[in-house]
Amino acid sequence: MFGKLFGRDAERPAADPHVLPARKQKHGTYALRALGDTRVLALVEAADAGDWPAVKAALAPFDLGREQAVLGQLAVVDGVEEWIVRAADEDKGDKELRATALLISGARHVSWGWEARTSARAVDVSRDQWQTFYERLRIAEEHLLEAAELRPDWVTPWRHLLTSGRGMSLDDSVQEARLAAGLRRDPLNLDLHLEWVSHLQPRWGGEPGQATEFAQKAFAAAPDGHRLGCVVAMARIEEWVESEDRDCLQQPRIRTELREAAERSILHHAYERRLGWQGDYNIFAMALSLAGSSKASNVFRELNGVITEWPWTFMAAPEKAYARFRKAF
């Protein structure tokens, strides 16, 4: 699905019926829409229109219970929360469809809850914002837990339950149980690991260095070419976010760590470019850039200007930062 837009033409089919042409934006970058896939775009458009039958038809190529990238696209569609529960009620007789609707609703309510809270510091969030935040997260918890009960093999409900639990300040024992439940279903799941890296940050009650240690240990157990290397890069980005020193990652040992992680994961010949692979590359692009590693040039070359919202939202001007780093390397 990648074609010339994303480089490496010799390794991709000359024509892909699902590739979504990117629209060039400012600073020579392309904001990735719908994971760069026409099927995902059709799914998002159906959800935006509130057309449950069309959503069900568009879901055919995907497995939301295991594919967080596609579920994440639905979670940010405005208005889904207004009709998805009715869809779940209509499909009570079909366990699979009801679980799917509840999963989408749960993921949407988590995202919707954070929209109400905003990214402001806790002291700057109003009482009304907190109330709305918790109300939406409580609904998310209810729907995600029911989806997990209906489909005990799914991993994505547990990923979103980690996020809602963090927002609701649930006990560490609850969060640890949720992480364990997710990892039993998929021991090397990147999204679960990324959520736990966030959970371990000092701003959420963790200790400095905990997240990095967790990430390093997790990736050490992964095979070469696995995308779990991104958890090391994200742990370092989070470390940069927490620090008042903007050059905190520009240490030889950190630069070496990130270079080796990139070479053993996304830049390894065994790495598989699945739907949403550009997100993995963007995580490394930001981390390597902040560390001042020349290896960033390899990553930016493969991206060929494609930028994903995460993790560049940590920057005041994401596209400008991406373009600046890309030019520097």
C-alpha positions as CSV (number, residue, x, y, z in Angstrom):
1,M,0.0,0.0,0.0
2,F,3.0,2.2,0.1
3,G,4.2,2.9,-3.5
4,K,6.2,5.9,-4.4
5,L,4.6,8.1,-1.8
6,F,6.5,6.4,1.0
7,G,9.7,5.4,-0.7
8,R,11.3,2.0,-1.1
9,D,9.6,1.4,-4.5
10,A,11.7,-1.6,-5.3
11,E,10.2,-3.4,-2.2
12,R,6.6,-2.5,-2.9
13,P,4.2,-3.4,-5.6
14,A,4.1,-0.8,-8.4
15,A,0.3,-0.4,-8.0
16,D,-1.7,-0.8,-4.8
17,P,-5.5,-0.5,-5.0
18,H,-5.7,0.7,-1.4
19,V,-3.1,3.5,-1.4
20,L,-4.5,6.8,-0.4
21,P,-2.8,9.8,-2.1
22,A,-1.4,12.2,0.4
23,R,-2.0,15.9,0.1
24,K,1.1,18.1,0.4
25,Q,1.0,20.5,3.2
26,K,3.2,23.2,4.8
27,H,7.0,22.8,5.2
28,G,7.1,19.9,2.6
29,T,5.4,17.4,4.9
30,Y,2.3,15.2,4.4
31,A,-0.1,14.6,7.2
32,L,-1.1,11.0,7.1
33,R,-4.8,10.5,6.7
34,A,-6.7,7.3,7.5
35,L,-3.4,5.4,7.8
36,G,-2.8,6.1,4.1
37,D,-5.4,3.5,3.2
38,T,-8.6,3.9,1.2
39,R,-10.3,1.2,3.1
40,V,-9.7,2.9,6.4
41,L,-10.9,6.2,4.9
42,A,-14.1,4.5,3.9
43,L,-14.5,3.2,7.4
44,V,-13.9,6.6,9.0
45,E,-16.3,8.3,6.6
46,A,-19.0,5.8,7.4
47,A,-18.5,6.4,11.1
48,D,-18.6,10.1,10.6
49,A,-21.9,9.7,8.8
50,G,-23.3,7.6,11.6
51,D,-24.0,4.7,9.2
52,W,-23.6,1.6,11.2
53,P,-24.4,-0.8,8.3
54,A,-21.7,0.9,6.3
55,V,-19.3,0.7,9.2
56,K,-19.9,-3.0,9.6
57,A,-19.3,-3.6,5.9
58,A,-16.1,-1.4,6.0
59,L,-14.8,-3.4,9.0
60,A,-14.5,-6.6,7.0
61,P,-10.8,-6.4,6.3
62,F,-9.9,-5.5,9.9
63,D,-9.7,-7.0,13.3
64,L,-10.4,-4.3,15.8
65,G,-9.8,-6.6,18.7
66,R,-6.2,-6.8,17.8
67,E,-5.5,-3.9,15.5
68,Q,-5.2,-0.7,17.5
69,A,-4.2,1.5,14.6
70,V,-7.6,1.1,12.9
71,L,-9.5,1.4,16.2
72,G,-7.6,4.6,16.9
73,Q,-8.9,6.1,13.7
74,L,-12.5,5.5,14.9
75,A,-11.9,6.7,18.4
76,V,-11.3,10.3,17.2
77,V,-14.4,10.6,15.0
78,D,-16.7,13.3,16.4
79,G,-20.2,12.2,17.1
80,V,-19.6,8.4,17.2
81,E,-20.6,8.5,20.8
82,E,-24.1,9.7,19.9
83,W,-25.2,6.6,18.0
84,I,-22.7,3.7,18.7
85,V,-24.5,2.5,21.8
86,R,-27.8,2.2,19.9
87,A,-25.9,0.1,17.4
88,A,-24.7,-2.1,20.2
89,D,-28.2,-2.5,21.5
90,E,-29.5,-3.4,18.0
91,D,-26.9,-6.1,17.7
92,K,-27.5,-7.8,21.1
93,G,-28.2,-11.1,19.4
94,D,-24.8,-11.0,17.6
95,K,-22.0,-11.2,20.3
96,E,-19.3,-10.3,17.8
97,L,-21.0,-7.2,16.5
98,R,-22.1,-6.1,20.0
99,A,-18.6,-6.5,21.3
100,T,-17.3,-4.5,18.3
101,A,-19.7,-1.6,18.9
102,L,-18.9,-1.5,22.6
103,L,-15.2,-1.6,21.8
104,I,-15.6,1.4,19.5
105,S,-17.7,3.2,22.0
106,G,-15.3,2.6,24.8
107,A,-12.3,3.8,22.8
108,R,-14.3,6.8,21.6
109,H,-15.3,7.7,25.2
110,V,-11.7,7.5,26.3
111,S,-10.6,9.9,23.6
112,W,-13.7,12.1,24.1
113,G,-12.9,12.2,27.8
114,W,-9.4,13.5,27.2
115,E,-10.8,16.1,24.8
116,A,-12.8,17.5,27.7
117,R,-9.8,17.4,30.1
118,T,-7.4,18.8,27.4
119,S,-3.6,18.6,27.7
120,A,-3.5,21.4,30.3
121,R,-1.8,20.8,33.6
122,A,-4.1,19.3,36.3
123,V,-4.1,22.6,38.2
124,D,-5.4,24.4,35.1
125,V,-8.3,22.0,34.5
126,S,-11.7,23.4,35.7
127,R,-14.1,21.5,38.0
128,D,-16.6,21.2,35.1
129,Q,-13.9,19.7,32.8
130,W,-12.9,17.2,35.5
131,Q,-16.5,16.2,35.9
132,T,-17.1,15.7,32.2
133,F,-13.7,13.8,32.0
134,Y,-14.7,11.3,34.7
135,E,-18.2,10.9,33.3
136,R,-16.9,9.9,29.9
137,L,-14.3,7.6,31.3
138,R,-16.8,5.8,33.5
139,I,-18.9,5.1,30.4
140,A,-15.7,4.0,28.6
141,E,-14.9,1.6,31.4
142,E,-18.3,0.0,31.4
143,H,-18.3,-0.6,27.6
144,L,-14.7,-1.8,27.4
145,L,-15.1,-4.3,30.2
146,E,-18.3,-5.7,28.6
147,A,-16.4,-5.9,25.3
148,A,-13.6,-7.8,27.0
149,E,-16.1,-10.1,28.6
150,L,-17.8,-10.8,25.3
151,R,-14.5,-11.4,23.5
152,P,-11.9,-12.6,26.1
153,D,-9.3,-13.1,23.3
154,W,-9.2,-9.4,22.4
155,V,-6.3,-7.3,23.5
156,T,-7.4,-3.7,22.5
157,P,-10.0,-3.4,25.3
158,W,-7.2,-3.8,27.8
159,R,-5.1,-1.2,26.1
160,H,-7.9,1.4,26.4
161,L,-8.7,0.3,29.9
162,L,-5.1,1.2,30.9
163,T,-5.7,4.7,29.5
164,S,-9.1,5.2,31.3
165,G,-7.7,3.8,34.5
166,R,-4.8,6.2,34.4
167,G,-7.2,9.1,33.9
168,M,-9.3,7.9,36.8
169,S,-6.3,7.4,39.0
170,L,-7.1,3.8,39.7
171,D,-4.9,1.9,42.1
172,D,-1.7,0.5,40.7
173,S,-2.9,-3.0,41.5
174,V,-5.8,-2.5,39.1
175,Q,-3.6,-1.1,36.4
176,E,-1.1,-3.9,36.8
177,A,-3.8,-6.5,36.5
178,R,-5.0,-4.8,33.3
179,L,-1.6,-4.8,31.9
180,A,-1.1,-8.4,32.8
181,A,-4.4,-9.3,31.2
182,G,-3.4,-7.6,27.9
183,L,0.0,-9.1,27.9
184,R,-1.4,-12.6,28.4
185,R,-3.2,-12.1,25.1
186,D,-0.3,-10.5,23.3
187,P,3.0,-10.5,25.2
188,L,4.8,-8.2,22.7
189,N,2.0,-5.8,22.0
190,L,3.5,-2.4,21.4
191,D,0.4,-0.4,22.4
192,L,0.2,-2.0,25.8
193,H,3.8,-1.2,26.4
194,L,3.5,2.4,25.3
195,E,0.5,2.9,27.6
196,W,2.6,1.5,30.5
197,V,5.5,3.9,29.6
198,S,3.0,6.7,30.1
199,H,1.7,5.2,33.3
200,L,5.2,5.1,34.8
201,Q,5.9,8.8,34.2
202,P,6.5,11.1,37.2
203,R,3.5,13.2,36.2
204,W,1.3,10.1,36.8
205,G,3.1,9.1,40.0
206,G,6.0,7.1,38.6
207,E,9.6,7.4,39.5
208,P,12.3,8.8,37.2
209,G,13.9,6.1,35.2
210,Q,11.2,3.5,35.7
211,A,9.7,3.8,32.2
212,T,13.1,3.6,30.5
213,E,14.1,0.5,32.5
214,F,10.7,-1.1,31.7
215,A,11.1,-0.3,28.0
216,Q,14.7,-1.6,27.8
217,K,13.7,-4.9,29.5
218,A,10.7,-5.4,27.2
219,F,12.6,-4.8,24.0
220,A,15.4,-7.1,25.1
221,A,13.0,-10.0,25.0
222,A,11.7,-9.2,21.5
223,P,13.0,-10.8,18.3
224,D,15.0,-8.8,15.8
225,G,12.8,-6.7,13.5
226,H,10.0,-6.4,16.0
227,R,8.2,-3.0,16.3
228,L,8.5,-3.2,20.1
229,G,11.7,-1.2,19.7
230,C,9.5,1.9,19.5
231,V,8.9,1.6,23.3
232,V,12.5,2.4,23.9
233,A,12.3,5.5,21.7
234,M,9.0,6.6,23.3
235,A,10.4,6.2,26.8
236,R,13.2,8.6,25.9
237,I,10.8,11.0,24.3
238,E,8.8,11.0,27.6
239,E,12.0,11.5,29.5
240,W,12.6,14.6,27.4
241,V,9.0,15.8,28.0
242,E,9.5,15.5,31.8
243,S,12.9,17.2,31.8
244,E,13.6,20.9,31.9
245,D,16.8,20.2,30.0
246,R,16.0,20.4,26.3
247,D,19.3,18.6,25.5
248,C,18.9,15.8,28.0
249,L,18.9,13.1,25.3
250,Q,22.1,14.3,23.7
251,Q,24.3,12.0,25.5
252,P,26.5,9.4,23.7
253,R,25.0,6.4,25.6
254,I,21.4,7.5,24.8
255,R,22.3,8.2,21.2
256,T,23.9,4.8,20.9
257,E,20.9,3.1,22.6
258,L,18.4,4.7,20.2
259,R,20.5,3.9,17.1
260,E,20.8,0.3,18.1
261,A,17.1,0.1,18.9
262,A,16.2,1.5,15.5
263,E,18.6,-0.9,13.7
264,R,17.2,-3.9,15.6
265,S,13.6,-2.9,15.0
266,I,12.2,-0.6,12.3
267,L,15.4,-0.6,10.2
268,H,16.0,-4.3,10.5
269,H,15.3,-6.4,7.4
270,A,12.8,-8.5,9.4
271,Y,10.6,-5.5,10.3
272,E,7.2,-5.9,8.7
273,R,5.5,-2.7,7.4
274,R,2.0,-3.2,8.5
275,L,-0.9,-0.8,8.3
276,G,0.2,2.3,10.2
277,W,3.9,1.6,10.1
278,Q,4.6,5.3,9.6
279,G,3.6,5.8,13.2
280,D,6.5,3.6,14.3
281,Y,8.9,5.5,12.1
282,N,7.7,8.9,13.4
283,I,8.4,7.8,17.0
284,F,12.0,7.0,16.1
285,A,12.3,10.1,13.9
286,M,11.5,12.3,16.9
287,A,13.6,10.4,19.4
288,L,16.7,10.1,17.2
289,S,16.4,13.8,16.3
290,L,16.2,14.9,20.0
291,A,19.3,12.7,20.6
292,G,21.2,14.3,17.8
293,S,21.7,11.0,16.1
294,S,22.6,10.9,12.4
295,K,20.6,7.7,12.1
296,A,17.5,10.0,12.0
297,S,18.3,10.6,8.3
298,N,17.6,7.0,7.5
299,V,14.2,7.2,9.2
300,F,13.3,10.5,7.6
301,R,14.3,9.2,4.2
302,E,11.9,6.2,4.5
303,L,9.1,8.5,5.6
304,N,9.6,10.9,2.7
305,G,7.8,13.7,4.4
306,V,5.0,11.7,6.0
307,I,4.1,13.0,9.5
308,T,1.8,11.4,12.0
309,E,0.1,13.4,14.8
310,W,1.7,11.3,17.5
311,P,4.3,11.9,19.0
312,W,4.9,15.3,17.4
313,T,2.0,16.8,19.5
314,F,4.6,17.1,22.3
315,M,6.1,19.9,20.1
316,A,4.7,23.4,20.1
317,A,4.7,23.5,16.3
318,P,4.7,19.8,15.2
319,E,5.1,20.3,11.4
320,K,7.8,22.9,11.8
321,A,9.7,20.8,14.2
322,Y,9.5,17.8,11.9
323,A,10.6,19.8,8.9
324,R,13.5,21.4,10.9
325,F,14.8,18.0,12.1
326,R,14.3,16.5,8.7
327,K,16.4,19.2,7.1
328,A,19.1,19.0,9.8
329,F,19.7,15.3,9.2
